[in-house]
Amino acid sequence: MSDVKDMNGNLLANGDQVTLVKDLKVKGSSVTLKRGTLIRNIRLTGDPETIECNADKVKGIVLRTEFLKKA
């Protein structure tokens, strides 16, 4: 598996905490994840540009690493 990096080039691993750097609208939901939201316990996927996580009231969401920085 390839290295998964956040927007600053820091390596991410399963269980890390990340912070959103941009407001993101969740497709299929009225929820908007706000900038600065802390997301705990991320899970890596097979794609080095995405991670899977649970955030707020949205479970099993996939986020692109270009919008994340390691907390």
N, CA, C and O atoms as CSV, one atom per row, in Angstrom:
chain,resi,resn,atom,element,x,y,z
A,1,MET,N,N,0.843,-1.180,0.000
A,1,MET,CA,C,0.000,0.000,0.000
A,1,MET,C,C,0.888,1.244,0.000
A,1,MET,O,O,1.945,1.276,0.631
A,2,SER,N,N,0.441,2.245,-0.709
A,2,SER,CA,C,1.185,3.493,-0.828
A,2,SER,C,C,1.033,4.337,0.437
A,2,SER,O,O,0.081,4.168,1.198
A,3,ASP,N,N,1.986,5.249,0.651
A,3,ASP,CA,C,1.915,6.140,1.803
A,3,ASP,C,C,0.746,7.108,1.654
A,3,ASP,O,O,0.515,7.660,0.578
A,4,VAL,N,N,0.012,7.307,2.749
A,4,VAL,CA,C,-1.101,8.252,2.770
A,4,VAL,C,C,-0.631,9.496,3.504
A,4,VAL,O,O,-0.187,9.416,4.649
A,5,LYS,N,N,-0.730,10.665,2.837
A,5,LYS,CA,C,-0.229,11.913,3.408
A,5,LYS,C,C,-1.338,12.953,3.450
A,5,LYS,O,O,-2.231,12.965,2.603
A,6,ASP,N,N,-1.264,13.834,4.461
A,6,ASP,CA,C,-2.217,14.938,4.543
A,6,ASP,C,C,-1.768,16.067,3.610
A,6,ASP,O,O,-0.814,15.904,2.849
A,7,MET,N,N,-2.452,17.204,3.669
A,7,MET,CA,C,-2.141,18.311,2.751
A,7,MET,C,C,-0.742,18.882,2.946
A,7,MET,O,O,-0.189,19.487,2.027
A,8,ASN,N,N,-0.157,18.695,4.139
A,8,ASN,CA,C,1.183,19.208,4.421
A,8,ASN,C,C,2.282,18.171,4.202
A,8,ASN,O,O,3.460,18.465,4.408
A,9,GLY,N,N,1.910,16.971,3.790
A,9,GLY,CA,C,2.892,15.932,3.539
A,9,GLY,C,C,3.199,15.048,4.739
A,9,GLY,O,O,4.110,14.223,4.674
A,10,ASN,N,N,2.454,15.204,5.843
A,10,ASN,CA,C,2.648,14.346,7.009
A,10,ASN,C,C,2.008,12.983,6.766
A,10,ASN,O,O,0.908,12.900,6.221
A,11,LEU,N,N,2.690,11.922,7.167
A,11,LEU,CA,C,2.150,10.578,6.991
A,11,LEU,C,C,0.982,10.342,7.932
A,11,LEU,O,O,1.024,10.731,9.099
A,12,LEU,N,N,-0.066,9.699,7.415
A,12,LEU,CA,C,-1.235,9.348,8.211
A,12,LEU,C,C,-1.260,7.843,8.428
A,12,LEU,O,O,-0.821,7.076,7.571
A,13,ALA,N,N,-1.779,7.423,9.586
A,13,ALA,CA,C,-1.885,6.005,9.917
A,13,ALA,C,C,-3.269,5.744,10.495
A,13,ALA,O,O,-3.961,6.676,10.905
A,14,ASN,N,N,-3.673,4.478,10.528
A,14,ASN,CA,C,-4.946,4.106,11.141
A,14,ASN,C,C,-4.998,4.607,12.576
A,14,ASN,O,O,-4.033,4.454,13.324
A,15,GLY,N,N,-6.129,5.210,12.964
A,15,GLY,CA,C,-6.308,5.690,14.324
A,15,GLY,C,C,-5.847,7.110,14.560
A,15,GLY,O,O,-6.030,7.626,15.663
A,16,ASP,N,N,-5.257,7.765,13.577
A,16,ASP,CA,C,-4.810,9.151,13.737
A,16,ASP,C,C,-5.995,10.104,13.866
A,16,ASP,O,O,-7.135,9.751,13.566
A,17,GLN,N,N,-5.695,11.322,14.322
A,17,GLN,CA,C,-6.674,12.402,14.371
A,17,GLN,C,C,-6.306,13.419,13.309
A,17,GLN,O,O,-5.134,13.749,13.129
A,18,VAL,N,N,-7.320,13.917,12.605
A,18,VAL,CA,C,-7.102,14.935,11.572
A,18,VAL,C,C,-8.082,16.085,11.773
A,18,VAL,O,O,-9.114,15.932,12.426
A,19,THR,N,N,-7.742,17.242,11.200
A,19,THR,CA,C,-8.582,18.431,11.257
A,19,THR,C,C,-8.931,18.849,9.836
A,19,THR,O,O,-8.082,18.807,8.946
A,20,LEU,N,N,-10.179,19.251,9.623
A,20,LEU,CA,C,-10.591,19.734,8.305
A,20,LEU,C,C,-10.048,21.139,8.079
A,20,LEU,O,O,-10.032,21.954,9.002
A,21,VAL,N,N,-9.601,21.430,6.851
A,21,VAL,CA,C,-9.078,22.754,6.526
A,21,VAL,C,C,-10.045,23.534,5.640
A,21,VAL,O,O,-9.734,24.647,5.214
A,22,LYS,N,N,-11.219,22.957,5.358
A,22,LYS,CA,C,-12.194,23.588,4.485
A,22,LYS,C,C,-13.583,23.089,4.875
A,22,LYS,O,O,-13.728,21.940,5.292
A,23,ASP,N,N,-14.606,23.936,4.747
A,23,ASP,CA,C,-15.986,23.490,4.960
A,23,ASP,C,C,-16.344,22.517,3.842
A,23,ASP,O,O,-16.108,22.800,2.668
A,24,LEU,N,N,-16.914,21.371,4.210
A,24,LEU,CA,C,-17.279,20.359,3.221
A,24,LEU,C,C,-18.746,19.987,3.367
A,24,LEU,O,O,-19.203,19.664,4.464
A,25,LYS,N,N,-19.484,20.034,2.265
A,25,LYS,CA,C,-20.868,19.572,2.265
A,25,LYS,C,C,-20.862,18.069,2.044
A,25,LYS,O,O,-20.100,17.555,1.225
A,26,VAL,N,N,-21.722,17.364,2.784
A,26,VAL,CA,C,-21.807,15.912,2.673
A,26,VAL,C,C,-22.907,15.586,1.677
A,26,VAL,O,O,-24.061,15.965,1.873
A,27,LYS,N,N,-22.549,14.880,0.601
A,27,LYS,CA,C,-23.530,14.510,-0.414
A,27,LYS,C,C,-24.589,13.604,0.190
A,27,LYS,O,O,-24.280,12.729,0.999
A,28,GLY,N,N,-25.844,13.815,-0.206
A,28,GLY,CA,C,-26.938,12.993,0.275
A,28,GLY,C,C,-27.378,13.326,1.679
A,28,GLY,O,O,-28.134,12.568,2.288
A,29,SER,N,N,-26.918,14.445,2.205
A,29,SER,CA,C,-27.249,14.842,3.568
A,29,SER,C,C,-27.286,16.363,3.637
A,29,SER,O,O,-26.731,17.046,2.777
A,30,SER,N,N,-27.947,16.888,4.670
A,30,SER,CA,C,-27.981,18.340,4.847
A,30,SER,C,C,-26.846,18.810,5.748
A,30,SER,O,O,-26.770,19.988,6.094
A,31,VAL,N,N,-25.960,17.883,6.128
A,31,VAL,CA,C,-24.865,18.189,7.050
A,31,VAL,C,C,-23.716,18.862,6.309
A,31,VAL,O,O,-23.359,18.450,5.205
A,32,THR,N,N,-23.135,19.899,6.915
A,32,THR,CA,C,-21.906,20.520,6.420
A,32,THR,C,C,-20.850,20.369,7.498
A,32,THR,O,O,-21.058,20.799,8.633
A,33,LEU,N,N,-19.724,19.768,7.162
A,33,LEU,CA,C,-18.617,19.641,8.103
A,33,LEU,C,C,-17.818,20.929,8.060
A,33,LEU,O,O,-17.316,21.319,7.006
A,34,LYS,N,N,-17.699,21.586,9.189
A,34,LYS,CA,C,-17.066,22.900,9.258
A,34,LYS,C,C,-15.546,22.803,9.347
A,34,LYS,O,O,-14.999,21.821,9.848
A,35,ARG,N,N,-14.879,23.839,8.852
A,35,ARG,CA,C,-13.428,23.951,8.946
A,35,ARG,C,C,-13.013,23.907,10.411
A,35,ARG,O,O,-13.650,24.541,11.252
A,36,GLY,N,N,-11.961,23.171,10.723
A,36,GLY,CA,C,-11.488,23.062,12.090
A,36,GLY,C,C,-12.072,21.890,12.854
A,36,GLY,O,O,-11.687,21.650,13.998
A,37,THR,N,N,-12.999,21.151,12.243
A,37,THR,CA,C,-13.596,19.992,12.902
A,37,THR,C,C,-12.539,18.916,13.101
A,37,THR,O,O,-11.825,18.557,12.164
A,38,LEU,N,N,-12.441,18.401,14.323
A,38,LEU,CA,C,-11.496,17.334,14.633
A,38,LEU,C,C,-12.161,15.994,14.374
A,38,LEU,O,O,-13.254,15.726,14.873
A,39,ILE,N,N,-11.503,15.163,13.600
A,39,ILE,CA,C,-12.005,13.828,13.294
A,39,ILE,C,C,-11.032,12.826,13.884
A,39,ILE,O,O,-9.839,12.845,13.577
A,40,ARG,N,N,-11.551,11.949,14.734
A,40,ARG,CA,C,-10.721,10.970,15.435
A,40,ARG,C,C,-10.823,9.605,14.780
A,40,ARG,O,O,-11.793,9.299,14.087
A,41,ASN,N,N,-9.806,8.793,15.013
A,41,ASN,CA,C,-9.807,7.378,14.647
A,41,ASN,C,C,-10.090,7.147,13.163
A,41,ASN,O,O,-11.051,6.463,12.813
A,42,ILE,N,N,-9.258,7.713,12.296
A,42,ILE,CA,C,-9.432,7.519,10.858
A,42,ILE,C,C,-9.013,6.108,10.463
A,42,ILE,O,O,-8.251,5.449,11.171
A,43,ARG,N,N,-9.526,5.656,9.316
A,43,ARG,CA,C,-9.153,4.356,8.760
A,43,ARG,C,C,-8.649,4.569,7.338
A,43,ARG,O,O,-9.289,5.261,6.547
A,44,LEU,N,N,-7.518,3.983,7.017
A,44,LEU,CA,C,-6.966,4.111,5.676
A,44,LEU,C,C,-7.725,3.206,4.722
A,44,LEU,O,O,-8.209,2.140,5.103
A,45,THR,N,N,-7.820,3.649,3.476
A,45,THR,CA,C,-8.439,2.843,2.427
A,45,THR,C,C,-7.331,2.383,1.488
A,45,THR,O,O,-6.161,2.679,1.732
A,46,GLY,N,N,-7.669,1.676,0.435
A,46,GLY,CA,C,-6.674,1.242,-0.537
A,46,GLY,C,C,-6.158,2.389,-1.396
A,46,GLY,O,O,-5.135,2.251,-2.067
A,47,ASP,N,N,-6.861,3.523,-1.381
A,47,ASP,CA,C,-6.506,4.683,-2.184
A,47,ASP,C,C,-5.697,5.671,-1.335
A,47,ASP,O,O,-6.175,6.089,-0.280
A,48,PRO,N,N,-4.488,6.056,-1.761
A,48,PRO,CA,C,-3.668,6.981,-0.966
A,48,PRO,C,C,-4.234,8.402,-0.888
A,48,PRO,O,O,-3.704,9.219,-0.135
A,49,GLU,N,N,-5.293,8.724,-1.639
A,49,GLU,CA,C,-5.874,10.064,-1.609
A,49,GLU,C,C,-7.147,10.151,-0.777
A,49,GLU,O,O,-7.746,11.223,-0.696
A,50,THR,N,N,-7.583,9.039,-0.147
A,50,THR,CA,C,-8.808,9.065,0.650
A,50,THR,C,C,-8.621,8.335,1.970
A,50,THR,O,O,-7.778,7.446,2.095
A,51,ILE,N,N,-9.435,8.734,2.963
A,51,ILE,CA,C,-9.511,8.041,4.244
A,51,ILE,C,C,-10.992,7.838,4.568
A,51,ILE,O,O,-11.855,8.522,4.019
A,52,GLU,N,N,-11.273,6.905,5.453
A,52,GLU,CA,C,-12.640,6.668,5.899
A,52,GLU,C,C,-12.725,7.044,7.370
A,52,GLU,O,O,-11.775,6.830,8.124
A,53,CYS,N,N,-13.867,7.608,7.785
A,53,CYS,CA,C,-14.009,8.033,9.175
A,53,CYS,C,C,-15.477,8.190,9.534
A,53,CYS,O,O,-16.358,8.070,8.683
A,54,ASN,N,N,-15.723,8.459,10.806
A,54,ASN,CA,C,-17.047,8.833,11.300
A,54,ASN,C,C,-16.943,10.268,11.779
A,54,ASN,O,O,-16.035,10.612,12.536
A,55,ALA,N,N,-17.881,11.112,11.336
A,55,ALA,CA,C,-17.843,12.525,11.721
A,55,ALA,C,C,-19.242,13.001,12.078
A,55,ALA,O,O,-20.206,12.722,11.364
A,56,ASP,N,N,-19.344,13.720,13.186
A,56,ASP,CA,C,-20.617,14.271,13.647
A,56,ASP,C,C,-21.717,13.212,13.581
A,56,ASP,O,O,-21.628,12.175,14.239
A,57,LYS,N,N,-22.747,13.477,12.788
A,57,LYS,CA,C,-23.869,12.542,12.675
A,57,LYS,C,C,-23.762,11.691,11.416
A,57,LYS,O,O,-24.715,10.998,11.058
A,58,VAL,N,N,-22.622,11.735,10.742
A,58,VAL,CA,C,-22.418,10.994,9.503
A,58,VAL,C,C,-21.435,9.860,9.771
A,58,VAL,O,O,-20.303,10.100,10.190
A,59,LYS,N,N,-21.864,8.635,9.531
A,59,LYS,CA,C,-21.012,7.464,9.771
A,59,LYS,C,C,-20.489,6.920,8.444
A,59,LYS,O,O,-21.190,6.939,7.433
A,60,GLY,N,N,-19.259,6.440,8.463
A,60,GLY,CA,C,-18.675,5.799,7.283
A,60,GLY,C,C,-18.448,6.741,6.121
A,60,GLY,O,O,-18.636,6.353,4.968
A,61,ILE,N,N,-18.048,7.970,6.399
A,61,ILE,CA,C,-17.815,8.951,5.346
A,61,ILE,C,C,-16.379,8.818,4.823
A,61,ILE,O,O,-15.456,8.524,5.581
A,62,VAL,N,N,-16.212,9.036,3.531
A,62,VAL,CA,C,-14.884,8.996,2.909
A,62,VAL,C,C,-14.474,10.425,2.581
A,62,VAL,O,O,-15.208,11.154,1.914
A,63,LEU,N,N,-13.285,10.823,3.061
A,63,LEU,CA,C,-12.782,12.179,2.834
A,63,LEU,C,C,-11.486,12.146,2.040
A,63,LEU,O,O,-10.691,11.216,2.174
A,64,ARG,N,N,-11.278,13.155,1.219
A,64,ARG,CA,C,-10.034,13.278,0.466
A,64,ARG,C,C,-8.971,13.900,1.368
A,64,ARG,O,O,-9.258,14.815,2.140
A,65,THR,N,N,-7.750,13.400,1.266
A,65,THR,CA,C,-6.667,13.852,2.142
A,65,THR,C,C,-6.232,15.288,1.850
A,65,THR,O,O,-5.582,15.908,2.692
A,66,GLU,N,N,-6.572,15.831,0.682
A,66,GLU,CA,C,-6.191,17.211,0.355
A,66,GLU,C,C,-6.929,18.226,1.231
A,66,GLU,O,O,-6.544,19.395,1.263
A,67,PHE,N,N,-7.983,17.807,1.945
A,67,PHE,CA,C,-8.739,18.705,2.808
A,67,PHE,C,C,-8.457,18.455,4.295
A,67,PHE,O,O,-9.189,18.951,5.152
A,68,LEU,N,N,-7.413,17.697,4.604
A,68,LEU,CA,C,-7.114,17.302,5.979
A,68,LEU,C,C,-5.704,17.689,6.382
A,68,LEU,O,O,-4.796,17.732,5.551
A,69,LYS,N,N,-5.530,17.972,7.673
A,69,LYS,CA,C,-4.181,18.094,8.208
A,69,LYS,C,C,-4.128,17.305,9.508
A,69,LYS,O,O,-5.106,17.246,10.253
A,70,LYS,N,N,-2.987,16.708,9.768
A,70,LYS,CA,C,-2.820,15.877,10.963
A,70,LYS,C,C,-2.915,16.747,12.211
A,70,LYS,O,O,-2.313,17.819,12.282
A,71,ALA,N,N,-3.681,16.272,13.197
A,71,ALA,CA,C,-3.877,17.038,14.436
A,71,ALA,C,C,-2.775,16.735,15.433
A,71,ALA,O,O,-2.770,17.284,16.535
